Amino acid sequence: MDSDQKAQIEKAIREKLEKVTSDIAMLKEQTKPISPDNAYGRVSRMDAINNKSVAEANLRQAENTIKRLNIALDHLKKDDFGKCISCGSEINPKRLMIMPESRKCIRCASRG
């Protein structure tokens, strides 16, 4: 992988980090505790609790994405960046642009 491709992937990683970081701020707002306020009816309260649970799951997923993107950013500086950890072949640069945290080529990733 040449330095131009690495620069493009680094830019994609930084853009994703920025987006996911702003998503996390929004999700933290949505996961605040729901007060047992009289303004909620029983169904509305259950709906709010369900929405909070979904937001909490999304928050955990976003935090994991941040971790994986930071690992990819650190790994970008190494010579073996862009090589599959299973078979050692080159990962398609287009795949890395879309999913920079990918550590496996499509063939190995589809195997599980």
Summary of the structure (lengths in Angstrom):
residues: 112
radius of gyration: 19.1
end to end distance: 24.9
largest distance: 61.4
contacts: 266
relative contact order: 0.16
helix: 66%
strand: 2%
